[in-house]
Amino acid sequence: MATAQMGFLQEVDIHTLWDHEQYDFSNWLAKKENLEQLNNTLGITLGEVEKEVYVGSFRCDLMGIDEVTGDKIIIENQLEQSNHEHLGKLITYASGLNASIIVWIVRNARDEHKSAIEWLNNNTPSTINFFLIEIHAYKIGNSLPAPKFEVIEKPNDFIKNAKGSSGTGEINKSQAERLNFWTRFNEILMDRGKPFNIRKPTMAHWYNITLGTRKARVSLGIINKDKYASVELYIPNDKDLFDKLFSLKNEIEGKLHLQLDWQRLDDKTASRIIYRIPGLDFDDHSNYDELMSQMIDTAVTFIHIFKKYIK
């Protein structure tokens, strides 16, 4: 049997791709397709970003909002070895802009700064998350160089979530079960070819999926008390959109081949359109793979159908 010819992976000097971090790299990263690569690496859903955002007399490279969680995200770029000056800037920008997710992208991370970011993640509230990322680029033979984000330091989900909930460093059975459920869910999602972006597993009872708009999102839920999982369209603050969709209820349910629970929630700002899938039981995992596959199938259908009605 003949052996296929293969090339060798070569690292490319990033300065041959971007001369200046502020003008070249930040402009490149601000493009949608490049932000998407960062989103996939970090498990966030950053949409459009602002460039050169002032904090007093200083300027933060990039700032944006996570389209699913609403968290404010800042990014500081440094196409050199990490240094104390940029670490100081990072903390200044985070405090001045009240950011929840703080991303520091460098060419090479020094050990001292790896330790500093790890310490910040372990000693700040659960609402604050620091990422230290190295940017590299590679090519094979004469191919175009391909950039790659490599995560050096990130929040420890067990520490952050447990500390935020009780301050004791311990998690209860329900929290552990939810974390296990979403961890396995992500494995199934990967096996299915990742039909939508993967979120980092948490101890929350929900798992949000962006639709590319702030008007609505698809949200998955696990409610052990009532023994069901759910897929829903969550509309945070647009009764007109809900009313428009409700006027097309029969058409939408016909396309989905599902009967939905339409909740306008007049006493709240949000509205919900829910489909429930029975069979969840934290004490019996035997049907988890089947249940998760059904959730994924329904979520994909929700995304496909509802996107057509939400402009």
DRENDO-1510 file (C-alpha; in Angstrom, 1 decimal, always signed):
<recs>
REC; n; res; u; v; w
REC; 1; MET; +0.0; +0.0; +0.0 .
REC; 2; ALA; +1.4; +3.4; -1.0 .
REC; 3; THR; +2.1; +5.9; +1.6 .
REC; 4; ALA; +0.5; +9.3; +1.1 .
REC; 5; GLN; +2.8; +12.3; +0.8 .
REC; 6; MET; +2.6; +14.6; +3.8 .
REC; 7; GLY; +4.0; +18.0; +4.6 .
REC; 8; PHE; +5.6; +19.3; +7.7 .
REC; 9; LEU; +4.0; +21.9; +10.0 .
REC; 10; GLN; +6.1; +25.0; +10.3 .
REC; 11; GLU; +5.6; +27.9; +12.7 .
REC; 12; VAL; +5.4; +31.4; +11.1 .
REC; 13; ASP; +6.7; +34.5; +12.8 .
REC; 14; ILE; +3.5; +36.4; +13.6 .
REC; 15; HIS; +5.3; +39.7; +12.8 .
REC; 16; THR; +5.3; +38.8; +9.2 .
REC; 17; LEU; +1.5; +38.7; +9.4 .
REC; 18; TRP; +0.8; +41.7; +11.6 .
REC; 19; ASP; +3.3; +44.5; +12.0 .
REC; 20; HIS; +1.5; +46.3; +14.8 .
REC; 21; GLU; -0.8; +45.0; +17.5 .
REC; 22; GLN; -2.9; +48.1; +17.8 .
REC; 23; TYR; -3.6; +48.7; +14.1 .
REC; 24; ASP; -2.9; +45.5; +12.3 .
REC; 25; PHE; -3.7; +42.7; +14.7 .
REC; 26; SER; -6.7; +44.4; +16.4 .
REC; 27; ASN; -8.2; +45.2; +13.0 .
REC; 28; TRP; -7.8; +41.6; +11.9 .
REC; 29; LEU; -9.3; +40.2; +15.1 .
REC; 30; ALA; -12.3; +42.6; +15.0 .
REC; 31; LYS; -13.5; +40.9; +11.8 .
REC; 32; LYS; -16.4; +38.5; +12.3 .
REC; 33; GLU; -14.7; +35.3; +11.0 .
REC; 34; ASN; -11.7; +35.9; +13.3 .
REC; 35; LEU; -13.8; +36.7; +16.4 .
REC; 36; GLU; -15.6; +33.4; +15.7 .
REC; 37; GLN; -12.3; +31.5; +15.9 .
REC; 38; LEU; -11.6; +33.2; +19.3 .
REC; 39; ASN; -15.2; +32.4; +20.4 .
REC; 40; ASN; -14.7; +28.7; +19.6 .
REC; 41; THR; -11.5; +28.6; +21.5 .
REC; 42; LEU; -12.8; +30.3; +24.7 .
REC; 43; GLY; -16.4; +29.1; +24.6 .
REC; 44; ILE; -17.8; +32.7; +24.4 .
REC; 45; THR; -20.2; +34.4; +22.0 .
REC; 46; LEU; -18.6; +37.7; +21.2 .
REC; 47; GLY; -20.4; +39.7; +18.5 .
REC; 48; GLU; -19.3; +43.0; +17.2 .
REC; 49; VAL; -16.6; +44.8; +19.0 .
REC; 50; GLU; -15.5; +48.4; +19.6 .
REC; 51; LYS; -11.9; +49.4; +18.9 .
REC; 52; GLU; -9.7; +51.7; +21.0 .
REC; 53; VAL; -12.1; +52.3; +23.8 .
REC; 54; TYR; -11.0; +55.0; +26.2 .
REC; 55; VAL; -10.4; +54.4; +29.9 .
REC; 56; GLY; -9.3; +57.8; +31.2 .
REC; 57; SER; -6.3; +58.7; +29.1 .
REC; 58; PHE; -5.7; +55.0; +28.2 .
REC; 59; ARG; -7.3; +53.0; +25.4 .
REC; 60; CYS; -8.4; +49.4; +25.5 .
REC; 61; ASP; -7.8; +47.5; +22.3 .
REC; 62; LEU; -11.2; +45.8; +21.9 .
REC; 63; MET; -14.4; +45.7; +23.9 .
REC; 64; GLY; -17.7; +43.8; +23.2 .
REC; 65; ILE; -20.7; +42.0; +24.7 .
REC; 66; ASP; -21.3; +38.3; +24.8 .
REC; 67; GLU; -24.5; +37.9; +22.8 .
REC; 68; VAL; -25.8; +35.1; +25.0 .
REC; 69; THR; -24.9; +36.1; +28.5 .
REC; 70; GLY; -24.6; +39.8; +28.2 .
REC; 71; ASP; -21.2; +39.8; +29.8 .
REC; 72; LYS; -18.8; +42.6; +28.9 .
REC; 73; ILE; -15.6; +41.4; +27.3 .
REC; 74; ILE; -12.3; +43.3; +26.9 .
REC; 75; ILE; -9.3; +42.2; +24.9 .
REC; 76; GLU; -5.8; +43.5; +25.3 .
REC; 77; ASN; -3.4; +42.5; +22.5 .
REC; 78; GLN; +0.4; +42.3; +22.8 .
REC; 79; LEU; +2.4; +40.8; +19.9 .
REC; 80; GLU; +5.5; +40.4; +22.2 .
REC; 81; GLN; +6.4; +38.5; +25.3 .
REC; 82; SER; +4.0; +39.4; +28.1 .
REC; 83; ASN; +5.2; +42.1; +30.5 .
REC; 84; HIS; +4.1; +43.9; +33.6 .
REC; 85; GLU; +3.0; +47.0; +31.8 .
REC; 86; HIS; +0.4; +45.2; +29.8 .
REC; 87; LEU; -0.8; +43.3; +32.9 .
REC; 88; GLY; -1.3; +46.6; +34.6 .
REC; 89; LYS; -3.2; +47.9; +31.6 .
REC; 90; LEU; -5.4; +44.8; +31.6 .
REC; 91; ILE; -6.5; +45.3; +35.2 .
REC; 92; THR; -7.0; +49.0; +34.7 .
REC; 93; TYR; -9.2; +48.4; +31.7 .
REC; 94; ALA; -11.1; +45.7; +33.4 .
REC; 95; SER; -11.9; +47.9; +36.4 .
REC; 96; GLY; -12.6; +51.0; +34.3 .
REC; 97; LEU; -14.9; +49.2; +31.9 .
REC; 98; ASN; -16.5; +46.9; +34.5 .
REC; 99; ALA; -15.6; +43.9; +32.4 .
REC; 100; SER; -16.6; +40.3; +33.3 .
REC; 101; ILE; -14.4; +38.5; +30.8 .
REC; 102; ILE; -10.8; +39.7; +30.4 .
REC; 103; VAL; -8.7; +38.4; +27.6 .
REC; 104; TRP; -4.9; +39.0; +27.2 .
REC; 105; ILE; -3.5; +37.8; +23.9 .
REC; 106; VAL; +0.3; +37.7; +23.7 .
REC; 107; ARG; +3.1; +36.2; +21.5 .
REC; 108; ASN; +4.7; +34.4; +24.4 .
REC; 109; ALA; +3.5; +34.2; +28.0 .
REC; 110; ARG; +6.1; +34.5; +30.8 .
REC; 111; ASP; +5.8; +32.1; +33.7 .
REC; 112; GLU; +5.3; +35.0; +36.1 .
REC; 113; HIS; +2.3; +36.2; +34.2 .
REC; 114; LYS; +0.8; +32.7; +33.9 .
REC; 115; SER; +1.0; +32.6; +37.7 .
REC; 116; ALA; -0.5; +36.0; +38.0 .
REC; 117; ILE; -3.5; +35.2; +35.8 .
REC; 118; GLU; -4.0; +31.9; +37.6 .
REC; 119; TRP; -4.0; +33.8; +41.0 .
REC; 120; LEU; -6.5; +36.3; +39.7 .
REC; 121; ASN; -8.9; +33.5; +38.6 .
REC; 122; ASN; -8.6; +31.8; +42.0 .
REC; 123; ASN; -9.0; +34.9; +44.1 .
REC; 124; THR; -11.6; +37.1; +42.4 .
REC; 125; PRO; -15.4; +36.7; +42.4 .
REC; 126; SER; -17.1; +34.1; +40.2 .
REC; 127; THR; -18.3; +36.8; +37.9 .
REC; 128; ILE; -14.8; +37.8; +36.8 .
REC; 129; ASN; -12.9; +35.5; +34.4 .
REC; 130; PHE; -9.3; +36.0; +33.1 .
REC; 131; PHE; -7.9; +34.3; +30.0 .
REC; 132; LEU; -4.2; +34.4; +28.9 .
REC; 133; ILE; -3.9; +33.4; +25.3 .
REC; 134; GLU; -0.9; +32.9; +23.0 .
REC; 135; ILE; -1.3; +33.7; +19.3 .
REC; 136; HIS; +0.7; +31.5; +16.9 .
REC; 137; ALA; +0.6; +30.9; +13.1 .
REC; 138; TYR; +1.5; +27.8; +11.1 .
REC; 139; LYS; +1.8; +26.6; +7.5 .
REC; 140; ILE; +2.5; +23.5; +5.6 .
REC; 141; GLY; +4.9; +23.9; +2.7 .
REC; 142; ASN; +3.7; +26.9; +0.6 .
REC; 143; SER; +0.2; +27.0; +2.1 .
REC; 144; LEU; -1.2; +30.2; +3.5 .
REC; 145; PRO; -0.3; +30.7; +7.2 .
REC; 146; ALA; -3.1; +29.7; +9.6 .
REC; 147; PRO; -3.4; +31.6; +13.0 .
REC; 148; LYS; -4.1; +29.6; +16.1 .
REC; 149; PHE; -5.1; +30.7; +19.6 .
REC; 150; GLU; -3.6; +28.6; +22.3 .
REC; 151; VAL; -5.1; +28.9; +25.8 .
REC; 152; ILE; -2.4; +29.2; +28.5 .
REC; 153; GLU; -4.5; +30.1; +31.5 .
REC; 154; LYS; -8.3; +30.1; +31.9 .
REC; 155; PRO; -10.8; +30.1; +34.8 .
REC; 156; ASN; -11.1; +26.9; +36.8 .
REC; 157; ASP; -14.8; +26.2; +36.5 .
REC; 158; PHE; -15.0; +24.2; +39.7 .
REC; 159; ILE; -13.3; +26.9; +41.8 .
REC; 160; LYS; -15.2; +29.8; +40.2 .
REC; 161; ASN; -18.7; +28.3; +40.3 .
REC; 162; ALA; -18.5; +26.8; +43.7 .
REC; 163; LYS; -17.0; +29.9; +45.2 .
REC; 164; GLY; -19.7; +32.1; +43.6 .
REC; 165; SER; -22.6; +30.0; +44.9 .
REC; 166; SER; -21.7; +29.4; +48.6 .
REC; 167; GLY; -18.2; +30.5; +49.3 .
REC; 168; THR; -17.4; +27.1; +50.9 .
REC; 169; GLY; -15.6; +25.6; +47.9 .
REC; 170; GLU; -18.1; +22.7; +47.9 .
REC; 171; ILE; -20.8; +21.8; +45.3 .
REC; 172; ASN; -24.0; +20.0; +46.1 .
REC; 173; LYS; -25.4; +16.9; +44.3 .
REC; 174; SER; -27.6; +18.9; +41.9 .
REC; 175; GLN; -24.7; +21.2; +40.9 .
REC; 176; ALA; -22.5; +18.2; +40.3 .
REC; 177; GLU; -25.2; +16.4; +38.2 .
REC; 178; ARG; -25.7; +19.5; +36.0 .
REC; 179; LEU; -22.0; +19.8; +35.4 .
REC; 180; ASN; -21.8; +16.1; +34.5 .
REC; 181; PHE; -24.8; +16.4; +32.2 .
REC; 182; TRP; -23.4; +19.4; +30.2 .
REC; 183; THR; -19.9; +17.8; +30.1 .
REC; 184; ARG; -21.4; +14.7; +28.5 .
REC; 185; PHE; -23.7; +16.8; +26.3 .
REC; 186; ASN; -20.6; +18.5; +24.9 .
REC; 187; GLU; -19.1; +15.2; +24.1 .
REC; 188; ILE; -22.3; +14.1; +22.2 .
REC; 189; LEU; -22.3; +17.5; +20.4 .
REC; 190; MET; -18.7; +17.0; +19.2 .
REC; 191; ASP; -19.5; +13.4; +18.1 .
REC; 192; ARG; -22.4; +14.9; +16.1 .
REC; 193; GLY; -20.1; +17.3; +14.2 .
REC; 194; LYS; -20.8; +20.3; +16.4 .
REC; 195; PRO; -24.0; +21.6; +14.7 .
REC; 196; PHE; -23.8; +24.7; +16.9 .
REC; 197; ASN; -21.1; +26.3; +19.0 .
REC; 198; ILE; -20.1; +24.5; +22.2 .
REC; 199; ARG; -20.4; +26.3; +25.5 .
REC; 200; LYS; -18.2; +25.5; +28.4 .
REC; 201; PRO; -20.0; +23.1; +30.9 .
REC; 202; THR; -21.3; +24.8; +34.0 .
REC; 203; MET; -23.4; +23.9; +37.1 .
REC; 204; ALA; -26.3; +26.0; +35.7 .
REC; 205; HIS; -29.6; +24.4; +34.6 .
REC; 206; TRP; -29.4; +26.1; +31.2 .
REC; 207; TYR; -27.2; +26.1; +28.1 .
REC; 208; ASN; -27.5; +29.0; +25.7 .
REC; 209; ILE; -27.1; +29.1; +22.0 .
REC; 210; THR; -26.8; +32.3; +20.0 .
REC; 211; LEU; -28.9; +33.0; +16.9 .
REC; 212; GLY; -26.6; +35.8; +15.8 .
REC; 213; THR; -29.0; +38.5; +17.1 .
REC; 214; ARG; -29.7; +40.0; +20.5 .
REC; 215; LYS; -33.4; +39.8; +20.0 .
REC; 216; ALA; -33.6; +36.1; +21.0 .
REC; 217; ARG; -31.6; +33.0; +21.7 .
REC; 218; VAL; -32.2; +29.3; +21.9 .
REC; 219; SER; -31.8; +28.0; +25.4 .
REC; 220; LEU; -31.6; +24.4; +26.6 .
REC; 221; GLY; -32.7; +23.5; +30.1 .
REC; 222; ILE; -32.6; +20.6; +32.5 .
REC; 223; ILE; -35.3; +20.6; +35.3 .
REC; 224; ASN; -34.7; +17.5; +37.5 .
REC; 225; LYS; -37.5; +18.4; +39.9 .
REC; 226; ASP; -40.1; +18.0; +37.1 .
REC; 227; LYS; -38.1; +15.3; +35.3 .
REC; 228; TYR; -37.8; +17.0; +31.9 .
REC; 229; ALA; -35.3; +18.7; +29.6 .
REC; 230; SER; -36.4; +21.6; +27.4 .
REC; 231; VAL; -35.5; +23.5; +24.3 .
REC; 232; GLU; -36.9; +27.1; +24.1 .
REC; 233; LEU; -36.7; +30.3; +22.2 .
REC; 234; TYR; -36.0; +32.9; +24.9 .
REC; 235; ILE; -36.9; +36.5; +24.0 .
REC; 236; PRO; -35.3; +38.8; +26.6 .
REC; 237; ASN; -37.1; +42.1; +25.9 .
REC; 238; ASP; -39.3; +42.2; +22.8 .
REC; 239; LYS; -43.1; +41.6; +23.2 .
REC; 240; ASP; -43.7; +42.8; +19.7 .
REC; 241; LEU; -41.4; +39.9; +18.4 .
REC; 242; PHE; -43.3; +37.4; +20.6 .
REC; 243; ASP; -46.7; +38.7; +19.3 .
REC; 244; LYS; -45.5; +38.4; +15.7 .
REC; 245; LEU; -44.3; +34.8; +16.2 .
REC; 246; PHE; -47.5; +33.9; +18.1 .
REC; 247; SER; -49.6; +35.2; +15.2 .
REC; 248; LEU; -47.8; +32.6; +13.1 .
REC; 249; LYS; -48.1; +29.9; +15.8 .
REC; 250; ASN; -49.8; +27.3; +13.6 .
REC; 251; GLU; -47.3; +27.8; +10.7 .
REC; 252; ILE; -44.3; +27.6; +13.0 .
REC; 253; GLU; -45.5; +24.5; +14.9 .
REC; 254; GLY; -46.3; +22.9; +11.6 .
REC; 255; LYS; -42.7; +23.4; +10.3 .
REC; 256; LEU; -41.3; +22.3; +13.6 .
REC; 257; HIS; -43.7; +19.3; +13.9 .
REC; 258; LEU; -43.9; +20.1; +17.6 .
REC; 259; GLN; -46.5; +21.5; +20.0 .
REC; 260; LEU; -45.0; +24.4; +21.9 .
REC; 261; ASP; -45.8; +26.2; +25.2 .
REC; 262; TRP; -46.2; +29.9; +24.3 .
REC; 263; GLN; -45.5; +32.1; +27.4 .
REC; 264; ARG; -45.9; +35.9; +26.8 .
REC; 265; LEU; -45.2; +36.6; +30.5 .
REC; 266; ASP; -47.0; +39.9; +30.7 .
REC; 267; ASP; -45.6; +40.6; +34.2 .
REC; 268; LYS; -42.0; +40.2; +33.0 .
REC; 269; THR; -39.8; +41.7; +30.3 .
REC; 270; ALA; -38.9; +38.3; +28.8 .
REC; 271; SER; -41.1; +35.9; +26.8 .
REC; 272; ARG; -40.6; +32.1; +26.2 .
REC; 273; ILE; -41.6; +29.6; +23.6 .
REC; 274; ILE; -40.9; +26.1; +25.1 .
REC; 275; TYR; -40.7; +22.5; +24.1 .
REC; 276; ARG; -40.4; +19.9; +26.9 .
REC; 277; ILE; -38.8; +16.5; +26.6 .
REC; 278; PRO; -39.7; +14.1; +29.4 .
REC; 279; GLY; -37.3; +11.5; +30.8 .
REC; 280; LEU; -34.6; +13.5; +32.8 .
REC; 281; ASP; -33.5; +11.8; +36.0 .
REC; 282; PHE; -30.3; +12.7; +37.9 .
REC; 283; ASP; -30.5; +9.3; +39.6 .
REC; 284; ASP; -30.7; +7.3; +36.3 .
REC; 285; HIS; -28.3; +8.2; +33.4 .
REC; 286; SER; -29.2; +5.2; +31.2 .
REC; 287; ASN; -31.1; +7.3; +28.7 .
REC; 288; TYR; -28.8; +10.4; +28.7 .
REC; 289; ASP; -27.3; +9.9; +25.3 .
REC; 290; GLU; -30.7; +9.4; +23.7 .
REC; 291; LEU; -32.1; +12.4; +25.6 .
REC; 292; MET; -29.2; +14.6; +24.7 .
REC; 293; SER; -29.4; +13.7; +21.0 .
REC; 294; GLN; -33.1; +14.6; +21.0 .
REC; 295; MET; -32.2; +18.0; +22.6 .
REC; 296; ILE; -29.6; +18.6; +19.9 .
REC; 297; ASP; -32.0; +17.6; +17.1 .
REC; 298; THR; -34.7; +19.9; +18.5 .
REC; 299; ALA; -32.2; +22.8; +19.0 .
REC; 300; VAL; -31.0; +22.5; +15.4 .
REC; 301; THR; -34.6; +22.6; +14.2 .
REC; 302; PHE; -35.4; +25.6; +16.4 .
REC; 303; ILE; -32.3; +27.5; +15.0 .
REC; 304; HIS; -33.2; +26.6; +11.4 .
REC; 305; ILE; -36.9; +27.6; +11.7 .
REC; 306; PHE; -36.9; +30.6; +14.0 .
REC; 307; LYS; -34.0; +32.3; +12.3 .
REC; 308; LYS; -36.3; +32.8; +9.3 .
REC; 309; TYR; -38.8; +34.7; +11.4 .
REC; 310; ILE; -36.3; +36.8; +13.4 .
REC; 311; LYS; -34.6; +39.6; +11.4 .
</recs>
